[in-house]
Amino acid sequence: MRRKIKIELEDSDGIKYSLSVEGKISREKILKFMDALELMDIPVETFEHKQDGTFYSRVREIIETDFAGVQFSSSDVARELEEKYGMPVKLSTISTYLARLAEDEYLKRERFGNSWVYRRNYLKSRA
């Protein structure tokens, strides 16, 4: 599967870096890139998803800030979006976004009873 990834980051000295990769991107290639960042004294924690005010970026922001390292459901994300942004949203819309993020391997998705639970996939979510 061909993918396109663009990574933009800024180090503590204010130097901005940008990398675009397109093609058959593997986990090993991403890990090699992350190793190169460490050699340049750029901590991996500086990666951030660019916030652009879209619904998608708001969903990602909620996942990255409120559900880092924990399992969550589409109901949890919907509730946080309503509280944080005052925007009522259909549960089916959230479920669709989370399913797509799981397809893109940004999230891990697991069946729990008759619903899904999600967890951020840190090995694939840096793009």
Secondary structure by P-SEA (a helix, b strand, c coil): cbbbbbbbbcccccbbbbbbbbccccaaaaaaaaaaaaaaccccccccccccccaaaaaaaaaacccccccccaaaaaaaaaaaccbbbbaaaaaaaaaaaaaaccbbbbbcccbbbbbbccccccc
